[in-house]
Amino acid sequence: MKMRVLRISGAMVGKPLEKPIYDENGQLMLGRGYVMTEKDVAKISRALVIDPEGDDAVLEEDEDIDIEKIVDSDLPFENLDLLNIKIDGLFENLKRERELQKKIRNSAQIVQDVCSIDEDLALGTIMLEHESRYTVKHPIHTAIVCEIVAKKMGWSQESRTSLICAALTMNIAMVELQERLHFQEEALSPFQKEEINKHPLDGVKLLKRHGVTDDMWLTAVLQHHEMLDGTGYPSKLKDKAIAEVSRIVALADIYCARVSGRYYRQPMLPTVALKELFLNKNDSLDSDISAVFIKNLGIYPPGTYVQLANNETAIVTQRGERINAPIAYTVLRQNNTVPTVAIKRDTSLDEYAVKTIVPPSRVKVVINRFQLWGYGAFKRPKVAKRKQLRVQVTIPAKVLELATISTYEAVILNISLKGCFIRIQTSPDKEFQFNKDFYVTFRLLNRTLENIHALSRTIQRKYDHSLIGMEFIELSTEHSEIIKIFISSQS
């Protein structure tokens, strides 16, 4: 996909951008809606926007481009960057905050959105995010792991939301202390030990003062440092006295802390962290949940640097069919030169098999996250991730838009087990929103599939209709089987 030059002028100062702006590497500089300042004009005299038509002509300020495609292509990174800002601001103004519960739930939705779009990208941020404050990035990383693991365990979206809220607020009562401890090399003082031991209790009190009544959320915050063998705190609970939600948060918390490192020590290699935490012999952690962690994070999680059998250094971008055979991209050749473009390697092949993990401190290269994961100007089809067969259809449907309680006649144009692409006839002034709840009803194989919960993931606005890509949420076993049989009959 080509880029066009956008000429920034003083006339744009004080106005929200209608188009995201990128640098020459395809990395987002300013998102849509950002209000320009005079400093921005001076700093970005010539910026870039995506040209969906492949035209090399200069894009004038008022020229129209397909905004929806650009927003959708960069959604994961934009959301993660936004989430860091949200959590940072929330923790900074905690004493004056009046909408804590609402903002945390909104943040939990962002985590779920990012993981739904690209789990591998979300996991990659855990290994590669170094700029944010530890007290900000750590709860986000923990929440990402919680969402992925709980979803694989079959948890409902509502329960996963409570779990994520707990992960984001597990240390909310000791934010300032945690930031100091991240840089502290000396032993804990008696006062610090006391603060740490009571921060789960203080956290629950703080959340209750802000109106939180969600039992699952509060329980996870209270128990996230309890251990099955009774060595945890604050209550030294054992075995079944510790809720499953708390066990998941505890594992995710410890794992993310180990692989992120501290100011005074290097991050622990993922293989070492997994061995120490999830193959432990002291029965302090839940072995069943540990197995789910290992299976779904992989031995070489996304964001891990590895040395391949051909002596190239590569970065893992996607988990493979086997936990020890991920997809990676070469960032250093055998002679330590940097390739012009990162080279895709399937480590399930003997010639590119992973030999060992390489500590990040030994890899002196600058990576482009947009290029490696295929977003922004480097948008590419996620062929390896689209294992579900999608078939072309023309199926009448009824669509309920939950936000406005409006029902529309629609036609499903293609369908898979993951979702569907729908055409909705509407008036020219009707605008649908991204990541909103819809309920879709249609007939398949002489059966009515009623009120399937779906989220809008892509939107193309036309004059008298909209084309909406929808992701199915919580698809029932019965509905899943009907769709699967129908797809098989069409292929």
QUITA-V30980 format. One record per backbone hydrogen bond with DSSP energy under -1.0 kcal/mol. NH is the residue of the N-H (numbers start at 1). CO is the residue of the C=O. If there is no record, write none. Layout:
# QUITA-V30980
nh: [NH:NH]
co: [CO:CO]
This chain:
# QUITA-V30980
nh: [4:6:8:12:13:14:15:17:21:22:23:26:29:30:33:34:36:41:42:43:44:47:48:49:51:54:59:63:67:70:71:72:73:74:78:79:80:81:82:83:84:85:86:87:88:89:90:91:92:93:103:104:105:106:107:108:109:110:111:112:113:114:115:116:117:118:122:123:124:125:128:129:136:137:138:140:141:142:143:144:145:146:147:148:149:150:151:152:153:154:155:160:161:162:163:164:165:166:167:168:169:172:174:178:179:180:181:182:183:193:194:195:196:197:198:202:203:204:205:206:207:208:209:210:211:212:218:219:220:221:222:223:226:228:230:233:239:241:242:247:248:249:250:251:252:253:254:255:256:257:258:259:260:261:262:263:268:273:274:275:276:277:278:290:291:292:293:294:295:296:297:298:299:303:304:306:307:308:309:311:313:314:315:316:317:318:325:327:328:329:330:331:332:333:336:343:345:347:349:352:353:355:356:358:362:363:365:372:373:375:378:379:380:383:386:387:391:393:395:397:398:399:400:401:402:405:406:408:410:411:412:413:414:415:416:420:421:422:423:424:426:430:435:438:439:440:441:442:444:447:449:452:454:455:456:457:458:460:462:466:467:468:469:470:471:472:473:480:481:482:483:484:485:486:487:488:489:490:491]
co: [49:47:45:9:10:36:12:34:30:48:27:23:21:21:17:31:15:37:38:39:40:6:22:4:2:51:5:60:65:66:67:68:69:70:74:75:76:77:78:79:80:81:82:83:84:85:86:87:88:89:99:100:101:102:103:104:105:106:107:108:109:110:111:112:113:114:118:119:120:121:124:125:133:133:134:136:137:138:139:140:141:142:143:144:145:146:147:148:149:151:150:156:157:158:159:160:161:162:163:164:165:169:171:174:175:176:177:178:180:189:190:191:192:193:194:198:199:200:201:202:203:204:205:206:208:207:214:215:216:217:218:219:223:284:227:225:228:238:239:243:244:245:246:247:248:249:250:251:252:253:254:255:256:257:265:182:258:269:270:271:272:273:274:286:287:288:289:290:291:292:293:294:323:316:301:314:356:312:353:308:332:306:329:304:327:327:322:318:345:315:343:313:313:337:333:330:328:326:346:349:350:307:307:305:359:360:363:368:369:370:375:376:374:381:382:385:415:413:412:410:441:408:439:406:437:401:401:399:397:423:395:421:421:391:419:470:414:468:411:466:464:427:456:454:400:452:398:449:447:444:442:440:438:471:436:469:469:467:465:424:460:422:458:420:455:418:453:476:477:478:479:480:481:482:483:484:485:486:487]
